[in-house]
């Protein structure tokens, strides 16, 4: 009896579970039919899917889209790379005509190899010294030349603000190795001065109000090549008397170089002559270097009381 009741309950439960299963299958079929649009392929359809349109992502903007303050504008500039400064090529020809003069003495030979004339033979090196006027305590019996001073300002229209580098020219061991040796910084820590220039700028000589020739010449060229010139402010063709000025790192006028070299090869009976207004060359770059010598000695080109007397005293010097 009990077994029959249990069997009857089991049969009823079995039928109820079958009914629930059928209902679940019908519900799933209805859901799929509603999710698939009319005419759409089933997931087993082998036809390719259409390509979706490209998506555009717009960044979120706070504020009204019509408010111009809500937008950030960007300007995209082309990439600029560092380019080397344009180079100035020294002129290969000239229309300048240069006069000649006969030196009172001619004691120079082998000029191109001489460390007294060719500064590339002697050499120099950079030193970190004051870029401005300096003054030295001279003995009372050796005051600066105030009657006929050299004016270095005439070279490149320079002032103390034009000083860009300081150098020390090498000394020369004449009796020993016959070679360049370091120069003592005493009494002059600077014996070569760099003056600011603009490439192609016209360059003149250091001016002086004393002539070396009645024809109006201020200086005589005792050495010249394409990149340097040596100017003597007396009649003697020698370096151990009077003022001698070297200009280095410039484009010397080609006709002046050609004339000097021809006169030098002919025995130096005559040499080129120049005046205060003569344009002896052009700046090859942003600096021309000057050396001043007196009776062969190398002096400090920054000395205001010697070479810059036409310039005003620095305010710190005025008492």
Backbone bond lengths (Angstrom), bond angles and torsions (degrees), N, CA, C in turn:
res aa  C-N    CA-C-N  psi(-1)  N-CA   C-N-CA  omega(-1)  CA-C   N-CA-C  phi
1 X - - - 1.450 - - 1.504 109.60 -
2 X 1.311 115.31 -49.21 1.454 120.74 179.98 1.521 109.24 -64.56
3 X 1.355 116.59 -40.80 1.465 120.43 178.88 1.516 110.95 -60.59
4 X 1.343 118.38 -40.19 1.464 120.99 179.49 1.532 111.41 -64.88
5 X 1.327 115.91 -40.52 1.487 119.61 178.79 1.522 110.32 -62.23
6 X 1.364 115.90 -45.29 1.469 120.02 -179.66 1.514 110.71 -64.20
7 X 1.336 116.13 -39.05 1.449 119.39 179.44 1.523 110.50 -65.03
8 X 1.354 114.96 -41.29 1.459 118.65 178.98 1.524 110.93 -62.80
9 X 1.359 116.31 -41.28 1.486 119.91 178.55 1.514 110.55 -65.46
10 X 1.311 114.98 -38.81 1.482 117.84 179.85 1.507 111.45 -65.24
11 X 1.349 117.13 -39.46 1.458 119.95 -179.93 1.525 110.64 -65.55
12 X 1.341 115.23 -39.11 1.468 120.01 179.87 1.517 110.93 -65.13
13 X 1.337 115.07 -43.67 1.490 119.50 179.65 1.498 110.51 -63.33
14 X 1.345 116.20 -36.97 1.460 119.52 -178.42 1.515 110.28 -67.14
15 X 1.369 115.69 -41.83 1.444 118.27 179.35 1.526 111.06 -65.37
16 X 1.356 115.71 -37.01 1.477 119.00 -179.70 1.517 110.56 -65.19
17 X 1.305 120.19 -40.09 1.454 123.42 179.86 1.527 110.76 -66.65
18 X 1.337 116.03 -37.64 1.462 119.39 178.69 1.511 110.60 -64.37
19 X 1.307 115.58 -40.26 1.474 120.34 179.13 1.520 111.17 -62.92
20 X 1.339 115.97 -44.09 1.497 120.82 179.99 1.509 109.69 -61.50
21 X 1.331 118.35 -41.58 1.465 121.89 -179.60 1.505 111.57 -62.41
22 X 1.323 114.72 -42.74 1.467 119.02 179.32 1.507 111.12 -62.66
23 X 1.357 115.41 -42.26 1.462 119.55 178.67 1.532 111.90 -61.72
24 X 1.335 117.07 -39.24 1.474 120.60 -179.88 1.515 110.92 -65.40
25 X 1.332 117.20 -39.56 1.473 120.86 179.45 1.514 110.27 -64.53
26 X 1.353 115.96 -42.70 1.461 119.88 179.41 1.517 111.25 -64.15
27 X 1.316 117.17 -39.10 1.475 120.98 -179.89 1.521 110.99 -65.37
28 X 1.345 116.10 -40.89 1.474 120.12 179.61 1.518 110.63 -65.37
29 X 1.338 117.48 -41.02 1.464 120.90 179.31 1.517 110.74 -63.53
30 X 1.354 115.97 -41.18 1.461 119.46 178.70 1.506 111.25 -63.60
31 X 1.321 117.68 -39.32 1.483 121.69 -179.66 1.521 110.98 -64.04
32 X 1.327 116.77 -42.84 1.461 120.71 -179.78 1.515 110.80 -66.60
33 X 1.321 117.14 -38.58 1.464 119.45 -179.45 1.509 111.26 -66.32
34 X 1.356 117.46 -33.73 1.464 120.82 178.80 1.527 111.52 -75.12
35 X 1.349 118.95 -32.26 1.471 122.75 -176.96 1.500 112.11 -77.83
36 X 1.319 119.51 -19.79 1.464 122.95 -177.74 1.507 109.07 -99.03
37 X 1.394 118.70 120.25 1.470 120.21 -179.91 1.516 110.05 -64.69
38 X 1.345 112.41 157.14 1.461 118.24 -179.56 1.507 110.35 -62.23
39 X 1.291 117.23 131.69 1.458 122.33 178.67 1.488 113.72 84.57
40 X 1.362 119.33 -2.19 1.466 120.99 -178.51 1.502 109.76 -76.44
41 X 1.332 114.52 149.14 1.463 120.16 178.56 1.497 110.13 -74.05
42 X 1.292 115.98 150.51 1.453 120.57 174.77 1.504 109.37 -73.73
43 X 1.297 119.39 169.15 1.457 122.69 -178.06 1.504 111.48 -67.89
44 X 1.362 117.37 -10.85 1.458 121.16 177.35 1.525 111.71 -94.74
45 X 1.370 117.15 2.56 1.452 120.99 179.26 1.522 108.84 -70.37
46 X 1.334 118.50 131.32 1.461 121.67 -176.11 1.513 112.95 -89.79
47 X 1.350 120.19 -0.92 1.466 121.47 179.99 1.516 109.55 -69.34
48 X 1.416 118.67 144.22 1.478 120.88 -176.35 1.508 111.41 -68.09
49 X 1.338 114.71 150.72 1.444 121.10 177.66 1.519 109.89 -78.37
50 X 1.334 119.41 146.75 1.478 120.90 177.31 1.515 110.04 -67.21
51 X 1.405 115.70 147.50 1.470 120.33 177.73 1.510 109.75 -73.53
52 X 1.336 116.54 127.17 1.472 118.32 179.72 1.519 109.77 -72.50
53 X 1.320 117.10 152.69 1.465 121.63 176.42 1.517 109.73 -66.00
54 X 1.374 114.89 147.82 1.469 119.38 178.74 1.509 110.55 -63.21
55 X 1.327 114.86 141.56 1.453 120.08 -177.89 1.526 110.32 -92.37
56 X 1.293 115.78 139.83 1.463 122.01 177.76 1.511 107.58 -111.20
57 X 1.328 115.49 122.17 1.453 120.54 -179.20 1.531 108.60 -96.92
58 X 1.276 117.25 119.95 1.459 122.91 179.61 1.517 108.03 -106.04
59 X 1.345 116.85 125.10 1.464 117.90 -179.77 1.516 110.94 -67.30
60 X 1.296 114.31 149.06 1.453 119.48 179.42 1.524 109.40 -69.34
61 X 1.316 117.98 136.91 1.460 123.56 179.48 1.510 107.28 -122.44
62 X 1.316 115.21 125.01 1.450 119.14 177.69 1.522 108.41 -81.19
63 X 1.284 117.87 135.48 1.446 121.83 -179.22 1.514 110.39 100.40
64 X 1.308 114.52 178.23 1.458 119.57 -177.33 1.514 110.85 -69.72
65 X 1.330 116.05 140.40 1.454 120.46 -179.89 1.519 111.45 -68.19
66 X 1.334 117.33 -19.18 1.461 120.22 178.78 1.517 112.53 -91.81
67 X 1.323 117.33 -5.14 1.459 121.24 179.16 1.522 108.67 -83.35
68 X 1.362 120.18 116.33 1.476 120.57 -177.46 1.508 112.74 -61.12
69 X 1.325 118.08 -22.26 1.463 119.33 178.59 1.517 112.39 -70.72
70 X 1.342 116.65 -12.79 1.461 120.07 -179.13 1.509 112.13 -81.83
71 X 1.340 117.67 -7.74 1.448 120.60 -177.22 1.519 110.00 -110.10
72 X 1.319 115.77 146.35 1.458 122.76 174.66 1.512 108.42 -110.99
73 X 1.336 116.93 122.55 1.449 121.19 -177.79 1.525 109.75 -98.79
74 X 1.312 116.67 139.62 1.458 122.85 -179.64 1.518 109.57 -122.51
75 X 1.342 115.87 134.64 1.468 121.09 174.48 1.517 108.08 -108.39
76 X 1.294 116.79 123.27 1.451 121.77 -178.10 1.523 109.19 -101.71
77 X 1.347 115.52 115.27 1.454 121.62 -178.24 1.519 110.20 -99.26
78 X 1.323 117.44 151.58 1.469 119.19 177.99 1.521 110.92 -66.67
79 X 1.303 116.45 150.48 1.461 122.19 179.89 1.518 108.88 -72.13
80 X 1.338 115.45 124.83 1.456 121.28 179.02 1.517 108.59 -107.20
81 X 1.303 116.77 120.01 1.451 121.25 178.64 1.519 109.80 -97.13
82 X 1.337 116.03 153.29 1.460 120.40 178.50 1.524 109.69 -62.60
83 X 1.321 114.87 126.81 1.447 120.85 178.86 1.520 108.77 -112.21
84 X 1.321 118.89 141.23 1.462 119.90 178.68 1.519 110.74 -64.09
85 X 1.332 115.32 146.99 1.450 120.03 178.72 1.524 109.78 -60.89
86 X 1.315 116.03 141.81 1.465 117.68 -179.77 1.524 110.87 -59.81
87 X 1.299 116.30 137.22 1.457 120.79 -178.16 1.517 109.81 -92.57
88 X 1.324 114.85 146.55 1.459 121.12 178.68 1.514 107.96 -102.71
89 X 1.297 116.60 124.96 1.452 121.23 179.57 1.520 109.62 -93.33
90 X 1.310 115.63 128.82 1.459 119.81 -179.92 1.528 109.94 -61.51
91 X 1.322 117.48 139.97 1.472 120.16 178.45 1.529 110.62 -59.70
92 X 1.312 115.70 142.35 1.460 120.96 178.52 1.515 112.40 -96.40
93 X 1.324 116.84 -8.24 1.458 120.86 179.57 1.518 109.48 -144.66
94 X 1.318 115.50 168.77 1.460 120.93 -176.63 1.520 109.32 -154.53
95 X 1.311 115.41 155.81 1.464 120.80 174.02 1.520 111.89 -108.10
96 X 1.349 116.88 1.20 1.467 120.99 -177.07 1.522 110.68 -70.08
97 X 1.323 114.94 143.77 1.466 122.27 175.28 1.526 108.20 -113.80
98 X 1.327 116.22 135.16 1.454 120.53 -173.81 1.528 110.73 -120.49
99 X 1.345 115.53 133.51 1.470 118.76 177.97 1.521 111.69 -77.91
100 X 1.317 115.37 169.13 1.461 122.26 178.39 1.523 109.68 -123.69
101 X 1.302 115.40 155.63 1.455 121.32 174.55 1.523 108.98 -143.47
102 X 1.318 115.74 154.97 1.464 121.19 179.51 1.519 109.32 -95.04
103 X 1.320 117.96 121.68 1.470 120.11 177.89 1.526 111.23 -69.50
104 X 1.326 114.15 153.13 1.457 119.91 179.51 1.525 110.74 -71.99
105 X 1.297 116.74 -38.11 1.457 122.58 175.84 1.528 108.21 -130.66
106 X 1.322 115.72 148.30 1.458 120.10 177.45 1.517 108.07 -135.28
107 X 1.336 115.15 94.73 1.463 120.96 -175.04 1.529 112.18 -115.66
108 X 1.312 117.90 12.70 1.466 121.36 -175.01 1.519 110.08 -103.80
109 X 1.327 115.54 135.60 1.464 122.33 172.10 1.525 108.26 -140.86
110 X 1.309 116.56 153.98 1.467 119.67 -178.97 1.510 112.25 60.89
111 X 1.341 117.67 44.48 1.468 122.19 -173.69 1.523 112.66 -59.14
112 X 1.324 117.88 -41.17 1.465 120.52 -175.48 1.523 112.51 -65.04
113 X 1.323 117.68 -22.63 1.470 121.59 -179.67 1.522 112.47 -100.93
114 X 1.328 117.63 -0.64 1.455 121.49 -174.46 1.524 111.67 -84.38
115 X 1.327 118.94 126.49 1.466 120.82 175.79 1.520 112.55 -69.99
116 X 1.335 116.95 -10.33 1.460 120.16 176.05 1.521 112.21 -84.41
117 X 1.318 117.23 -16.04 1.462 120.64 -178.41 1.517 112.54 -119.12
118 X 1.309 117.76 -42.64 1.460 122.31 -178.88 1.527 108.53 -96.38
119 X 1.316 116.73 105.55 1.462 120.60 -176.69 1.525 112.34 -69.36
120 X 1.309 117.93 -18.61 1.462 119.10 175.00 1.523 111.12 -69.62
121 X 1.311 117.33 -25.65 1.462 120.77 175.50 1.523 110.23 -74.59
122 X 1.316 117.14 -42.93 1.469 121.54 -179.04 1.518 111.52 -72.58
123 X 1.320 117.11 -49.90 1.465 121.85 179.94 1.517 113.26 85.41
124 X 1.332 115.91 170.04 1.458 123.37 -179.23 1.519 108.70 -160.36
125 X 1.328 116.76 170.93 1.458 120.39 177.56 1.524 109.91 -146.59
126 X 1.309 115.42 154.16 1.459 122.48 -177.63 1.525 110.50 -72.73
127 X 1.336 116.45 138.63 1.463 122.52 173.30 1.528 108.02 -130.44
128 X 1.318 115.33 149.76 1.462 120.82 -179.94 1.525 109.21 -96.10
129 X 1.326 116.16 92.36 1.453 121.98 -179.87 1.522 109.92 -126.87
130 X 1.325 115.68 172.49 1.459 122.44 -174.81 1.524 111.04 -61.21
131 X 1.336 115.96 130.13 1.457 121.97 178.48 1.529 109.30 -96.01
132 X 1.314 115.61 79.19 1.460 121.64 -179.73 1.511 109.72 -179.43
133 X 1.331 115.89 -179.61 1.456 120.09 178.89 1.527 111.59 -67.03
134 X 1.312 115.92 144.17 1.467 122.02 174.06 1.521 107.70 -128.72
135 X 1.329 116.09 163.24 1.457 121.31 177.57 1.518 109.02 -134.60
136 X 1.332 115.44 147.10 1.454 121.67 -177.79 1.528 109.68 -123.24
137 X 1.337 116.61 146.19 1.476 119.94 178.06 1.531 110.59 -80.22
138 X 1.323 117.30 103.41 1.456 120.95 -179.55 1.528 110.16 -89.74
139 X 1.337 117.22 147.35 1.469 119.87 174.57 1.526 110.51 -61.16
140 X 1.318 117.46 150.91 1.476 119.98 -178.32 1.523 113.29 -58.34
141 X 1.335 117.36 -31.02 1.457 119.40 -178.44 1.529 112.76 -87.57
142 X 1.352 118.25 1.57 1.458 122.21 177.07 1.528 109.93 -132.45
143 X 1.320 117.46 60.86 1.473 119.42 -179.20 1.526 110.31 -74.03
144 X 1.324 117.08 162.46 1.467 119.99 175.31 1.524 110.87 -59.95
145 X 1.304 115.75 154.13 1.457 121.84 -179.46 1.527 109.12 -76.11
146 X 1.303 116.20 101.52 1.466 120.46 179.37 1.524 112.32 -95.28
147 X 1.332 117.23 -10.78 1.457 120.65 179.90 1.525 111.44 -84.25
148 X 1.319 117.52 -43.41 1.465 121.98 -177.59 1.528 109.95 -136.73
149 X 1.322 117.01 63.18 1.469 118.58 -177.12 1.526 112.28 -76.68
150 X 1.327 114.97 157.52 1.456 121.48 168.72 1.525 109.11 -82.18
151 X 1.310 116.36 141.79 1.458 121.16 176.12 1.525 108.46 -117.59
152 X 1.338 116.55 101.92 1.465 120.69 179.44 1.525 112.05 -70.14
153 X 1.320 116.76 -16.08 1.469 120.02 -179.82 1.518 111.65 -62.80
154 X 1.340 117.75 -22.16 1.456 121.07 -176.92 1.528 112.39 -73.22
155 X 1.327 117.81 -17.77 1.468 120.98 -174.79 1.518 111.24 -63.85
156 X 1.319 116.67 -51.89 1.469 120.91 -176.01 1.520 111.42 -138.50
157 X 1.361 115.95 32.96 1.470 120.36 -176.97 1.527 110.17 52.02
158 X 1.327 115.04 52.74 1.466 121.02 -169.12 1.524 112.67 -99.10
159 X 1.322 114.91 156.23 1.459 124.97 169.19 1.521 107.04 -133.68
160 X 1.335 116.60 -175.77 1.461 119.73 177.67 1.526 111.19 -61.95
161 X 1.337 116.83 -27.16 1.465 120.19 178.42 1.520 111.77 -68.98
162 X 1.338 117.34 -12.27 1.457 121.69 -179.50 1.522 112.62 -87.49
163 X 1.335 118.42 -5.84 1.459 120.36 -178.68 1.528 109.01 -72.07
164 X 1.322 116.53 121.41 1.465 119.72 -176.53 1.528 113.19 -115.93
165 X 1.346 118.71 -31.51 1.460 120.64 179.26 1.530 109.38 -147.49
166 X 1.320 114.80 152.78 1.461 120.89 174.80 1.525 109.06 -120.47
167 X 1.341 115.56 144.43 1.456 121.41 -176.25 1.524 109.82 -137.57
168 X 1.313 114.53 164.37 1.458 121.61 171.81 1.523 107.43 -121.65
169 X 1.340 115.76 118.52 1.457 119.73 175.35 1.522 109.04 -71.80
170 X 1.314 116.68 143.50 1.457 120.30 179.84 1.526 110.78 -66.15
171 X 1.324 115.22 151.78 1.457 121.37 168.84 1.528 107.39 -84.78
172 X 1.337 116.51 172.66 1.461 119.76 -179.34 1.519 109.73 -133.08
173 X 1.318 115.51 127.95 1.469 121.28 179.45 1.528 108.75 -88.94
174 X 1.326 115.52 92.10 1.461 120.51 -176.10 1.526 112.39 -72.38
175 X 1.311 117.35 -34.46 1.467 121.37 -172.76 1.530 112.90 -95.81
176 X 1.311 117.71 -14.07 1.464 120.61 -178.73 1.516 112.03 -105.31
177 X 1.340 115.75 -102.75 1.466 120.99 -175.54 1.517 113.41 -78.10
178 X 1.346 116.91 -9.81 1.465 121.69 -174.17 1.534 109.47 53.05
179 X 1.317 114.27 51.95 1.460 120.98 -175.99 1.521 109.38 -147.55
180 X 1.320 115.74 170.49 1.464 121.60 178.58 1.523 110.17 -72.80
181 X 1.340 115.81 139.35 1.461 122.50 177.34 1.526 107.93 -136.07
182 X 1.343 118.03 159.88 1.466 119.78 179.72 1.532 111.26 -62.12
183 X 1.326 115.48 144.09 1.454 121.52 178.36 1.524 109.64 -95.56
184 X 1.302 116.81 140.31 1.463 120.86 176.19 1.519 110.32 -67.24
185 X 1.339 118.21 138.22 1.468 119.86 177.89 1.525 112.98 -71.78
186 X 1.316 118.25 -5.14 1.461 121.85 178.43 1.533 109.35 -106.05
187 X 1.306 118.51 131.69 1.476 127.41 4.94 1.524 114.20 -89.58
188 X 1.354 117.58 -4.79 1.457 118.99 -175.27 1.528 110.14 -122.47
189 X 1.336 117.10 110.96 1.469 119.80 179.50 1.525 112.76 -74.01
190 X 1.333 116.49 -12.60 1.472 121.58 179.92 1.523 108.00 -131.59
191 X 1.326 117.04 128.98 1.457 120.94 176.38 1.534 111.75 -129.37
192 X 1.318 116.44 8.18 1.470 121.58 177.04 1.521 107.71 -150.65
193 X 1.325 116.67 132.84 1.461 121.20 -172.20 1.517 110.45 -126.57
194 X 1.326 116.19 132.88 1.455 122.09 175.96 1.514 111.08 -91.94
195 X 1.327 117.04 125.93 1.460 123.37 178.51 1.525 109.19 -108.59
196 X 1.324 116.29 137.36 1.461 120.86 -178.98 1.524 110.82 -67.06
197 X 1.325 115.47 137.42 1.460 122.20 176.47 1.520 109.64 -138.81
198 X 1.301 115.46 170.56 1.462 123.65 171.47 1.519 107.60 -113.23
199 X 1.340 118.58 132.69 1.467 119.02 -179.14 1.526 112.17 -51.10
200 X 1.331 115.44 129.04 1.451 120.85 -178.37 1.505 114.80 89.86
201 X 1.339 116.94 -4.99 1.462 120.51 -179.41 1.523 111.17 -64.70
202 X 1.332 117.13 139.22 1.457 121.66 177.76 1.524 110.42 -68.58
203 X 1.325 117.01 135.84 1.457 122.63 -179.28 1.524 109.61 -120.86
204 X 1.334 115.34 142.73 1.454 121.71 -179.86 1.528 109.77 -122.50
205 X 1.303 115.63 -177.83 1.457 119.95 178.87 1.517 109.28 -86.30
206 X 1.319 116.85 165.66 1.463 120.30 169.00 1.526 107.28 -67.14
207 X 1.316 116.29 125.07 1.463 119.68 -173.73 1.528 111.06 -79.99
208 X 1.349 113.91 156.46 1.461 121.27 176.68 1.531 108.19 -155.30
209 X 1.325 116.23 147.10 1.463 120.17 -178.18 1.529 112.70 -94.61
210 X 1.336 116.53 25.37 1.461 121.78 177.48 1.524 107.97 -127.34
211 X 1.325 117.01 127.04 1.458 121.43 -175.48 1.520 111.58 -88.48
212 X 1.324 115.26 151.87 1.469 120.45 173.22 1.515 110.90 -101.26
213 X 1.319 116.42 -3.49 1.473 119.96 -178.69 1.525 108.02 -154.64
214 X 1.324 117.66 141.13 1.470 120.27 -179.39 1.519 114.09 -60.33
215 X 1.322 117.46 -21.52 1.462 120.18 179.70 1.524 112.52 -71.67
216 X 1.326 118.11 -2.12 1.465 121.64 176.43 1.515 114.64 102.13
217 X 1.321 117.04 13.44 1.468 120.54 -179.75 1.529 109.87 -81.73
218 X 1.322 115.14 137.74 1.465 121.46 -179.28 1.516 112.13 -92.93
219 X 1.325 117.61 -33.87 1.466 121.23 -176.01 1.516 109.86 -147.77
220 X 1.323 114.60 162.13 1.457 122.98 179.40 1.530 108.60 -118.22
221 X 1.302 117.26 136.25 1.462 121.92 -179.62 1.522 108.42 -83.44
222 X 1.338 116.39 113.99 1.468 119.13 179.34 1.532 111.90 -105.05
223 X 1.335 117.37 -5.74 1.462 120.36 170.57 1.521 108.37 -160.36
224 X 1.325 116.29 142.90 1.467 120.93 175.77 1.511 109.74 -158.96
225 X 1.311 115.25 137.12 1.462 121.97 166.37 1.521 106.71 -138.61
226 X 1.311 117.36 -171.53 1.464 120.09 -172.57 1.521 113.03 -62.81
227 X 1.351 118.15 -25.08 1.462 120.13 -173.60 1.510 116.09 -119.62
228 X 1.335 118.89 4.50 1.463 120.27 -179.47 1.522 109.89 -159.49
229 X 1.348 113.78 161.96 1.456 120.29 179.74 1.523 108.84 -149.83
230 X 1.332 116.42 144.85 1.469 123.06 177.00 1.517 108.21 -119.42
231 X 1.329 117.13 125.34 1.456 123.77 -173.02 1.527 110.16 -117.57
232 X 1.334 115.88 123.77 1.465 121.65 -179.17 1.527 108.93 -102.85
233 X 1.350 116.01 131.64 1.455 121.67 -175.46 1.528 111.95 -101.19
234 X 1.319 116.72 22.40 1.464 123.00 169.91 1.526 108.21 -137.95
235 X 1.341 116.63 173.87 1.465 121.10 -175.81 1.520 113.52 -74.88
236 X 1.317 118.23 -18.10 1.468 120.09 -171.72 1.529 111.24 -78.56
237 X 1.316 114.56 136.67 1.463 121.24 175.14 1.526 108.09 -89.10
238 X 1.330 114.86 68.97 1.467 122.38 -179.18 1.522 107.83 -159.29
239 X 1.338 117.37 162.94 1.464 120.24 -173.63 1.524 113.12 -102.71
240 X 1.318 118.26 -10.19 1.463 120.38 -172.59 1.522 113.03 -96.44
241 X 1.324 118.10 17.11 1.460 121.69 174.51 1.526 108.32 -137.63
242 X 1.309 116.55 142.32 1.458 121.61 172.97 1.514 114.65 66.24
243 X 1.328 114.46 -174.41 1.451 121.32 -178.46 1.535 111.08 -80.36
244 X 1.327 114.31 140.20 1.460 122.48 175.43 1.528 107.59 -136.82
245 X 1.318 116.10 126.92 1.469 121.42 -179.14 1.528 108.94 -119.46
246 X 1.341 115.62 128.41 1.461 122.45 174.64 1.527 108.62 -103.83
247 X 1.310 116.90 132.30 1.462 122.52 169.81 1.522 107.55 -114.81
248 X 1.332 115.61 126.83 1.464 121.92 -173.60 1.523 108.83 -126.43
249 X 1.320 115.59 150.29 1.467 123.11 178.50 1.524 111.32 68.68
250 X 1.317 116.11 61.41 1.450 122.97 176.00 1.519 108.51 -149.34
251 X 1.306 115.97 171.23 1.460 121.27 173.80 1.524 107.48 -98.41
252 X 1.307 117.17 101.26 1.466 120.39 179.17 1.531 108.49 -72.23
253 X 1.323 115.53 140.64 1.462 120.13 -179.37 1.526 110.29 -51.34
254 X 1.337 118.45 126.87 1.476 121.19 -176.31 1.524 113.74 -58.30
255 X 1.336 117.64 -38.24 1.460 119.56 179.11 1.521 112.10 -67.81
256 X 1.328 116.34 -34.11 1.459 120.29 177.52 1.526 110.52 -67.74
257 X 1.320 116.86 -41.49 1.467 120.72 177.62 1.526 110.19 -63.80
258 X 1.321 116.41 -44.60 1.460 120.08 -178.99 1.527 110.92 -62.76
259 X 1.328 117.29 -42.28 1.466 120.06 179.54 1.519 110.83 -64.97
260 X 1.335 117.02 -45.88 1.460 119.12 179.23 1.524 110.89 -58.79
261 X 1.305 117.61 -47.53 1.466 120.09 -176.23 1.524 112.01 -64.37
262 X 1.321 117.42 -36.12 1.465 119.21 177.83 1.523 111.03 -69.78
263 X 1.344 117.99 -40.21 1.459 120.71 178.87 1.530 111.25 -70.21
264 X 1.331 116.76 -35.73 1.462 120.14 176.68 1.520 110.75 -64.61
265 X 1.333 116.25 -42.87 1.468 120.13 179.66 1.521 111.48 -66.73
266 X 1.341 116.48 -26.83 1.463 120.23 -178.78 1.530 113.25 -84.60
267 X 1.345 117.19 2.80 1.462 119.73 176.46 1.507 115.74 110.12
268 X 1.334 118.36 1.49 1.456 123.51 175.59 1.533 112.82 64.54
269 X 1.306 118.24 26.33 1.462 119.94 173.90 1.518 110.42 -67.51
270 X 1.301 116.51 -25.31 1.452 122.99 173.14 1.520 108.80 -134.27
271 X 1.338 114.98 154.09 1.461 121.16 178.69 1.527 108.87 -140.80
272 X 1.343 118.19 156.90 1.469 120.36 178.90 1.526 111.42 -64.21
273 X 1.329 115.60 149.42 1.460 121.98 178.40 1.521 109.57 -124.42
274 X 1.346 115.91 149.74 1.463 121.11 -177.08 1.521 110.01 -137.27
275 X 1.324 115.73 162.58 1.460 122.27 178.40 1.526 109.44 -117.98
276 X 1.352 115.98 176.25 1.464 120.08 179.01 1.522 112.45 -61.92
277 X 1.318 116.92 -27.15 1.461 121.14 -177.15 1.519 113.10 -93.94
278 X 1.299 117.75 -3.78 1.468 120.72 -176.96 1.532 111.15 -66.13
279 X 1.321 117.14 129.08 1.469 122.22 172.65 1.527 106.27 -88.58
280 X 1.337 115.65 98.65 1.462 120.43 -173.83 1.528 112.45 -83.30
281 X 1.333 116.94 -6.96 1.461 119.99 179.01 1.510 111.47 172.08
282 X 1.306 115.64 -168.64 1.457 122.37 179.61 1.526 109.48 -131.67
283 X 1.323 115.36 158.75 1.464 120.56 179.17 1.525 109.78 -71.81
284 X 1.325 116.59 128.42 1.459 121.11 178.51 1.515 112.22 -83.02
285 X 1.327 116.83 -15.45 1.459 121.44 -178.76 1.509 109.93 -158.04
286 X 1.324 115.64 -143.84 1.457 121.33 -176.46 1.526 112.71 -98.95
287 X 1.320 117.00 15.41 1.465 119.74 -178.81 1.519 110.06 -159.24
288 X 1.326 115.76 136.88 1.459 122.05 168.06 1.524 106.68 -120.94
289 X 1.327 117.05 141.65 1.462 121.62 -174.33 1.520 110.39 -110.06
290 X 1.335 115.04 140.32 1.454 121.09 -175.40 1.525 110.61 -126.86
291 X 1.327 115.39 138.87 1.469 124.01 175.18 1.519 107.11 -124.79
292 X 1.336 116.75 135.58 1.466 121.90 178.57 1.522 108.70 -119.62
293 X 1.341 115.03 131.72 1.458 120.13 179.52 1.530 109.49 -129.79
294 X 1.316 115.14 148.22 1.462 121.38 175.74 1.516 107.80 -130.87
295 X 1.325 116.24 117.14 1.473 122.66 -176.43 1.526 111.26 53.89
296 X 1.303 116.69 36.91 1.457 122.90 177.16 1.505 114.58 94.04
297 X 1.341 118.44 -23.47 1.465 122.06 -177.04 1.523 111.21 -76.28
298 X 1.339 115.86 141.13 1.457 121.97 177.38 1.528 108.69 -87.00
299 X 1.339 117.07 125.44 1.460 122.48 -176.93 1.524 110.34 -112.59
300 X 1.334 115.67 174.46 1.463 120.83 -178.41 1.529 109.30 -87.28
301 X 1.333 118.36 115.50 1.476 120.22 -179.13 1.519 113.68 -68.64
302 X 1.330 118.89 -8.85 1.466 120.79 -179.80 1.523 112.28 -85.09
303 X 1.336 118.23 -10.52 1.462 122.10 -173.23 1.525 110.87 -62.67
304 X 1.314 115.76 112.32 1.461 118.56 -176.31 1.522 111.87 -68.01
305 X 1.342 118.34 -41.69 1.459 119.42 -175.97 1.527 112.54 -69.05
306 X 1.330 117.34 -12.25 1.458 120.53 177.99 1.521 112.68 -99.95
307 X 1.358 117.46 -52.52 1.459 120.53 -166.68 1.518 114.59 -116.85
308 X 1.332 117.20 -3.48 1.456 120.87 -176.81 1.523 110.96 -131.18
309 X 1.315 116.53 37.08 1.463 120.08 -177.66 1.522 112.47 -66.99
310 X 1.328 117.75 -19.40 1.463 120.77 178.54 1.529 112.40 -82.81
311 X 1.325 117.02 -1.45 1.459 121.82 179.66 1.530 110.23 -100.22
312 X 1.346 118.02 146.83 1.469 119.99 -179.88 1.510 112.06 -66.12
313 X 1.315 115.18 151.62 1.457 120.09 176.41 1.517 110.41 -63.74
314 X 1.328 117.93 140.45 1.470 119.49 173.40 1.533 110.04 -59.19
315 X 1.310 116.60 145.61 1.465 120.36 -177.50 1.516 111.88 -58.21
316 X 1.331 117.75 -33.00 1.470 120.85 -178.51 1.520 112.11 -69.50
317 X 1.350 117.48 -16.55 1.461 120.72 -179.49 1.530 111.21 -88.46
318 X 1.330 117.58 -19.53 1.460 121.48 -175.71 1.515 109.09 -82.49
319 X 1.335 114.57 127.48 1.465 119.58 -179.90 1.524 110.04 -120.09
